[in-house]
């Protein structure tokens, strides 16, 4: 949980919040996410996701496209002594990250956002939050 603001340096290094480093472990997976953000998975969650994906029907073109996009963008990251990871250029470009970054916690994963993309998304989501909640069935709250 939470929202943390950081900067990415010219070498693609980004500080991962200490709170998230504990949950993610020493090595974790970063890949293209939805809505132009990056998904960050602990190794165990990535393995569980991979197992679920293996059950999808590969005869469907949309499944193949999703799997290719998700896995081709995936990279294993390791935190350095300063709490940073090195993001590859293809992921930086995909997420439209320039300098300012927002790292958020989303249940079993973290997400890395360009600050500008996060602000745009947040405004749109906040405007429709009540409406979205009304349409979600069996939220369990």
C-alpha positions, 0 to 999 in steps of 0.5 A, a space after each residue: 500500500 501507499 504512494 511514494 514519489 522519487 526521481 529516476 537518474 540519467 542511468 535509469 536507476 530508481 529508488 524502491 521504497 524501503 516498505 516495498 523492498 521488504 515485500 518484494 525481496 532481493 530479486 523481483 520482476 518488473 514488466 510492462 503493465 496496463 495503463 502505461 505503468 510498470 508492474 512489479 512482482 515479487 518472485 512468488 507472485 510472478 510464478 503464480 501469474 505465470 502458472 495462470 497464464 499457462 492455462 490460457 488458450 494460446 489459440 486466441 490471438 489476443 492471449 498470444 499478444 498479451 503474453 508476448 507483451 508481458 513476457 518480452 518486457 519482463 526483467 529481473 531486478 536486484 536492489 543495490 546497496 542504496 535501495 535502487 534498481 536499474 530500469 531498462 530503457 525499453 520499460 522507461 520508454 513504455 511507461 513514458 518516464 522522464 524524471 519524476 516517478 510515482 511508486 504505488 502499492 497495489 495489493 500483491 504488486 507494486 506499480 511504477 508510474 511516470 508522475 505525469 501519467 499517474 496524475 492524469 490517471 488519478 484525476 480520471 479515476 477519482 472523478 469516476 471512483 463512485 460510479 466504478 464502485 457502484 458497478 463492481 459486483 460483490 466487492 466484499 466490503 
